[in-house]
Amino acid sequence: MSPARAAVLAGWGGALPEQVVTNHEIAARLDTTDEWIRTRTGIRERRKAGPGESTVELAVRAARDALRGGRADAVVLATSTPDQVCPASAPQVAARLGLGTVPAFDVNAVCSGFLYALATAAGFISSGIAQRVLVIGADVFTSLIDPEDRTTVPIFGDGAGALLLRAGDPSESGALGPIDLHSEGEQAELLWVKAGGSRCPVPAEPRERYLVMQGTSVFRQACARMAESSRAVLEQAGWMVGDVDRFVGHQANIRILQATAKQLGLPADAVVANIDRVGNTSAASIPLALADAVAEGTVVPGHKVLLSAFGAGLTWGATLLTWPSLD
Ligand code: UT7
């Protein structure tokens, strides 16, 4: 049964740090090539946060766009790289936006975090806790990356994206459809930072504070899980695969996006990608890809848009909506 109060899209925005890091710059200092990075991942360049460009800072910039001068009465920030380990960063974002004492908290589901945050926001709206929820995905993921590791340096970048959700009717254009979410913690070690948390606060050796990734296993599971989760929401919504105009998947690897689209039976031109310019921005990935696609006219009002993500945890999920017309 559909909830009486749906969460309806009412704004979006994105923000990137200034500094561009090209494949050529990485190839000049690590044992890799522009060609390897481009053909294995689809990435040409990514952004790297400089001094002052923290997660809070990028989140505030993306959120200002999404709010366009309006207000929100709750803030959910998806991040796994908060400005401090404690407290959460969302209250600082809310304060910087002048939102007063609204509820504000972080959600950490790494690369799937934005979908988890959307689900949380939709719950706040359907339960009546809030009317307008600002949902932000922001990460300075390069802060977790070993600068000497050629298997992760080329992949990850920094950024933020935001959507504003308001209370509305489930039949409205822009109403968030069914949401499918999952986790599989037994495989946490496939993609993790060993030290820095409560189990091991101080790294035994410096590299333990960096992300390690078993890329090939993650790759295979990402395709299968995103396809599975996408099928689940399509079925719940009563959409056929052929109804989907755009597939906005977590931007981890262009080959993952293409393979997932193929598994679903979607045409290649349904795939929305900005990974060539931003790399994998973790929780920022989906809202940033949406903001870019709208700016470029790749996603337009009336499009049926399927969103899906997979990442560390492991976590994954999907949701969908019809893109609204906002004047
Ligand atoms: O955000 C969500 C989580 N992350 C992901 O979804 C990432 C998923 N994984 C991937 O995108 C891919 O697995 C990678 C892009 C990370 C790697 O691509 P791959 O096709 O799976 O390559 P591979 O790891 O199997 O490595 C192939 C070869 C290896 O050499 P050998 O063992 O075949 O001699 C690697 O050592 O490529 C080598 N390699 C590199 N060579 C040049 C790994 N990284 C690099 C590099 N430059 N940067």
Residues whose N, C-alpha, C, O or C-beta is under 5 A from the ligand:
A	BS01	UT7	D31 T32 T33 W36 R40 T41 C111 R150 T151 G215 T216 V218 F219 A222 A252 N253 N280 F310 G311
